[in-house]
Every structure is written in C-alpha cells, then in structure tokens.
Amino acid sequence: MSQTSKLWQLQLLEKFQKSIAGKQPGDQLTQRLKQLKKDIETCQATLKKLKSSYQQIKEQGTALEQRNNELRLKSDQLSAKIYDGSLHIKELEGSQQRVARLKQDIQKLEDMELEKMQLKEDLKQEWQREKSALDVLTVKYKELHGQYLKEKEEIKKQAVETARKIEALIGSLDKDLYQQYQQLKIKYPDPVGRVTKDACSGCHLGISFDKIKELKYEKDLVNCNHCGRLLFWDPVIPE
C-alpha cells in the first residue's frame, strides 16, 4: 500500500471515527424504549391506585361486617328477652319495634356489604388485566433493552477497532508526510483528495495532465493544483 493510499485510508477511518464518537443506538429504538418505559410507569401507577382502592374498600367492608355483627347481637339479645318472658307488657311492644328497626339496619348493611364485595371483585379483575398488560410491556422492554445494549456494545467495539487501525496506520506513515497531512487538516477536514475521472474529490476540479502523469507513475507526492490537497490516484469510479 502506497503512502498516499494509507493517508486516504487514514482519512476514511478518521471520518468514521468522528461519525461514531458519542454515537448511541438508533433514535427509533431509543424512542420505543422511552415510550415503553412511560407505558410501564403508567401501568405501575394504575396498579398502585387499584391496590389502594381495593384496600380501602376491604377496610370499609370489614367495618360494615363488624357493625352488622354488633347489630345482630343486639337483635338476638332483644329477641331473646321478648321470648323469655322477662319483659313487661309495656316494654314488649317497644322491644319488638327496636328489633324490627335493627333488622332493617342489618338488611341495609348486608346490601352495602354485597356492593363492597362486588367492587372488590371488579377491582381485582381490573388489577389482573393491568398486571397482564404490565407483564407484556416488561417483556418487550427487556427485549428492546437487550438489543439497545448489544448495539451500544457494537458501537464501542467499532470505536476501539477504528482507533487501533488509525494508530497502526499512523505508525506506518512517513513522519514528514504525516506532518504535512496534519497541516493540511487544519485547512480541510479531508486533506487527501481521491482522483477519479481526472478530478480531485475534495474540490471537484480537474487535475492537470502533468499531475495525472505524476500520480500514475507515483514519482512523488502530488498536490491538487487548485486546492492544494494531497492527491491519491484511484481511477476506479466509486459506486
């Protein structure tokens, strides 16, 4: 490989190195991960809310059951007195009325308990649906995150390999030539011009016949007669 072709390869590698510096996996993958994370957080918040509602209704149901048991006990105690003959005739009618009212209250409490039980069942089913949706989202997120890490690792490997190739190329170059390359790089990001169809790839202007001859026979280093870039002779037209 000639010195100028090495410079051309160095230029390509440096351009590639610059393109992957700080590069992250594709925007589309990143956006999908962000959206999945947002969806997961929404599901988690919903599940937390459902759990809180379920616990609240459960506590209300327990309180209703406790109150119902208290009323039943009172009703049973009053009923026992009514039938054991321990009450006077005047007390009997009042006790019967109280028992009737207690039974009405008990019926209302039982209806409320049933409503709470149904609400608990509805919340439980909704929680299960949300949990299933969360499980699906979590699996998708893990799969995409694995793909993200894989792509990130690949980019890292490319960066390391490119740096190694650049270092090897620089080590194989003539020091004065590399110095000239560096000086031209201050002016141009691409200090080496590839010559195809007798034109410099840097400035896209034609190269003189004399310089083309010098390039073909590799007599010496050749600079573009228009922009001053170092020229690399490669007559193959890039696809």
C-alpha positions in Angstrom: 0.0 0.0 0.0 1.5 3.4 -1.1 1.9 6.2 1.4 -0.9 8.2 -0.2 -3.3 5.3 -0.2 -2.5 4.9 3.5 -3.3 8.6 4.0 -6.6 8.1 2.2 -7.5 5.1 4.4 -6.5 7.2 7.4 -8.8 10.0 6.3 -11.7 7.5 5.9 -11.1 6.0 9.3 -10.9 9.3 11.0 -14.1 10.4 9.3 -15.8 7.1 10.5 -14.3 7.6 14.0 -15.8 11.1 14.1 -19.2 9.7 13.0 -19.4 7.2 15.8 -17.9 9.4 18.6 -20.6 9.6 21.2 -23.0 7.7 19.0 -25.9 5.9 20.6 -28.2 3.1 19.2 -30.8 4.3 16.7 -33.3 7.0 17.5 -36.2 4.8 16.7 -35.1 2.1 19.2 -34.4 4.8 21.8 -37.8 6.3 21.3 -39.5 2.9 21.6 -37.7 2.3 24.8 -38.7 5.7 26.2 -42.4 5.1 25.2 -42.3 1.6 26.8 -40.8 2.9 30.0 -43.5 5.6 30.1 -46.3 2.9 29.5 -44.8 0.7 32.2 -44.7 3.6 34.7 -48.4 4.4 33.8 -49.3 0.7 34.4 -47.5 0.7 37.7 -49.2 3.9 38.8 -52.6 2.4 37.9 -51.9 -0.9 39.7 -50.8 1.1 42.8 -54.0 3.1 42.6 -56.1 0.0 42.2 -54.4 -1.7 45.1 -55.1 1.4 47.3 -58.7 1.4 46.3 -59.1 -2.3 46.9 -57.5 -2.0 50.4 -59.8 1.0 51.2 -63.0 -0.9 50.1 -61.8 -4.0 52.0 -61.4 -1.9 55.2 -64.9 -0.5 54.6 -66.3 -4.0 54.1 -64.7 -5.1 57.4 -66.1 -2.1 59.2 -69.6 -2.9 57.8 -69.3 -6.5 58.8 -68.3 -5.6 62.3 -71.1 -3.1 62.6 -73.5 -5.7 61.2 -72.4 -8.3 63.8 -72.9 -5.8 66.6 -76.5 -5.1 65.4 -77.2 -8.8 65.0 -76.0 -9.4 68.6 -78.3 -6.6 69.8 -81.2 -8.0 67.8 -80.6 -11.5 69.1 -80.4 -10.3 72.7 -83.6 -8.3 72.4 -85.4 -11.2 70.7 -84.3 -13.5 73.5 -85.8 -11.1 76.1 -89.0 -10.9 74.1 -89.5 -14.7 74.1 -88.2 -15.5 77.6 -91.0 -13.6 79.3 -88.6 -11.2 81.2 -90.2 -8.1 79.7 -93.3 -6.3 80.9 -96.2 -5.8 78.5 -95.3 -2.1 78.1 -91.6 -3.0 77.3 -92.6 -5.7 74.9 -94.0 -3.5 72.2 -91.1 -1.1 72.3 -88.6 -4.0 72.1 -90.4 -5.5 69.1 -90.2 -2.2 67.3 -86.5 -1.9 68.1 -85.9 -5.4 66.8 -87.7 -4.5 63.6 -85.6 -1.4 63.1 -82.4 -3.4 63.9 -83.4 -5.9 61.2 -83.9 -3.1 58.7 -80.5 -1.7 59.5 -79.0 -5.1 59.2 -80.5 -5.6 55.8 -79.1 -2.2 54.7 -75.7 -3.1 56.0 -75.8 -6.5 54.2 -76.7 -4.8 50.9 -73.8 -2.4 51.4 -71.5 -5.4 52.1 -72.6 -7.0 48.9 -71.8 -3.8 47.0 -68.4 -3.7 48.5 -67.8 -7.4 47.7 -68.7 -6.7 44.1 -66.5 -3.6 43.9 -63.6 -5.7 45.3 -64.2 -8.4 42.6 -64.3 -5.7 39.9 -61.1 -4.1 41.1 -59.4 -7.5 41.4 -60.3 -8.3 37.8 -59.1 -4.9 36.6 -55.9 -5.3 38.6 -55.3 -8.6 36.9 -55.8 -7.1 33.4 -53.4 -4.3 34.2 -50.9 -6.7 35.6 -51.0 -8.8 32.5 -50.5 -5.7 30.4 -47.6 -4.7 32.6 -46.0 -8.2 32.1 -46.3 -7.9 28.3 -44.7 -4.4 28.4 -41.9 -5.5 30.7 -41.0 -8.4 28.4 -41.0 -6.1 25.4 -38.8 -3.6 27.3 -36.3 -6.2 28.3 -36.0 -7.5 24.7 -35.5 -4.0 23.3 -33.2 -3.0 26.1 -31.1 -6.1 25.3 -31.0 -5.0 21.7 -30.0 -1.5 22.8 -27.1 -2.8 24.9 -26.0 -5.0 22.1 -25.9 -2.1 19.6 -24.2 0.0 22.1 -21.5 -2.6 22.7 -21.1 -3.0 18.9 -20.5 0.8 18.6 -17.9 0.6 21.4 -16.1 -2.3 19.6 -16.1 -0.3 16.3 -14.6 2.7 18.1 -11.9 0.6 19.7 -11.1 -1.2 16.4 -11.1 2.0 14.4 -8.7 3.7 16.9 -6.4 0.6 16.7 -6.4 0.8 12.9 -5.7 4.6 12.9 -2.8 4.1 15.3 -1.3 1.3 13.2 -1.6 3.4 10.0 0.0 6.5 11.6 2.8 4.3 12.8 3.4 3.1 9.3 3.5 6.5 7.7 6.5 8.7 6.9 6.7 11.3 9.7 7.2 14.2 7.3 4.2 13.1 5.2 2.0 12.7 8.3 3.1 16.2 9.4 2.0 17.6 6.0 -1.3 15.7 6.3 -1.9 17.3 9.7 -1.1 20.8 8.5 -3.5 20.4 5.6 -6.1 19.1 8.0 -6.1 22.5 9.7 -7.5 23.9 6.5 -9.5 20.9 5.3 -11.4 18.2 7.2 -10.4 16.0 4.2 -6.8 16.8 3.3 -6.5 14.0 0.8 -8.3 14.2 -2.5 -9.1 11.0 -4.4 -8.6 11.3 -8.1 -11.3 9.6 -10.2 -12.2 10.7 -13.7 -9.1 13.0 -13.5 -10.8 15.2 -10.9 -10.0 15.9 -7.2 -12.7 14.5 -4.8 -12.0 17.5 -2.5 -12.6 20.5 -4.7 -14.2 18.5 -7.7 -12.0 20.4 -10.2 -9.9 18.8 -12.9 -6.3 17.7 -12.4 -3.7 18.9 -14.9 -2.3 16.3 -17.4 1.2 16.6 -15.9 0.0 15.9 -12.4 -2.0 12.9 -13.6 1.2 11.5 -15.1 3.0 12.0 -11.8 0.2 10.3 -10.0 0.1 7.3 -12.4 3.8 6.7 -12.1 3.9 7.6 -8.4 7.1 9.6 -8.9 6.5 11.9 -5.9 3.8 13.3 -3.7 1.3 15.3 -5.7 -0.9 18.2 -4.6 -4.0 19.4 -6.3 -3.2 22.4 -8.5 -6.5 24.0 -7.3 -7.0 23.3 -3.6 -3.6 22.0 -2.5 -4.8 18.7 -1.1 -2.6 15.7 -1.3 -3.8 13.5 -4.2 -4.4 9.8 -4.1 -4.6 8.1 -7.5 -7.5 5.7 -7.7 -9.1 5.6 -11.1 -11.8 3.2 -10.1 -15.2 5.1 -10.0 -16.9 4.6 -6.7 -20.4 3.1 -6.8 
